[in-house]
């Protein structure tokens, strides 16, 4: 089986020296050997930079992270390449190599100006989440309940014009609905689950899933236990809420993370439950995979690294999905929607990206 995974945070961990992408035992969820073993044909690498963590250095930090993705591709000995067009993406699924997409997870590097997206488009960015924490563009699920700002509206409209996928994961509910109102193309929620099954505000309501489906969009199942299992969510919610607070002492962060590790992980069946629910609500074209690997502190039992994606087709078949639906979940739905939104032919994005990689 082929796989399209719409979200991982591996680039940040590589840049920070925490993992070795080229070794299966390199300390991360996502590695090149693991991707090859599982059959990953497209991986979207998030560029995650918060103003809170890098004040005044957001743009430079993001450029470094983008350059990191290009270096991973260059070091793959032809097994992975960064893609910036629909045709390059389709080629990745037809004959390889692995297609790597780059996305901004939170638009903090744009320094509050929608027009700055053009610069990052030139560097190869093809997916955009307007905000992770509240910023000049939007409110967020774990922040305020405010909607897109006027600058945020301009940002998502510019993304559509350029051929950058608009991604509503992390947005507040009002921002989700406003994004639908001011855009026309399909949208995605790259790494969010079903709120009817697990009440995290990071998940989508049934009404949202139906609206996403009506637009031709796709929801990517997040493997974080706190977005899958309601019991796990309730037990970890106070710890996570505390972790999100600013200026938390490093020692307390360590204690909180250790506490999270002690909470029993949910079973693999929760993935299938969310997939089935999404299909029941929005149809078989609305659901895909967005594991959030290397960005989450725990995974369901049975999933240790990206190599374990190989277990998912059988899991979905046991849950009652027919082969056509399994293929749609594993890769066809995200392949379709990105093929519709990305630029159709090579342009400035590819060249700009190689410039970034040489810095």
PyMOL commands that set and color helices and strands:
alter all, ss='L'
color gray80, all
select helices_A, chain A and resi 10-15+32-38+58-74+86-95+108-110+114-122+150-162+173-182+206-214+225-228+230-243+250-261+269-282+306-318+323-341+348-357
alter helices_A, ss='H'
color red, helices_A
select strands_A, chain A and resi 3-8+40-48+80-82+98-105+125-129+165-167+188-189+218-221+287-289
alter strands_A, ss='S'
color yellow, strands_A
deselect
rebuild
show_as cartoon
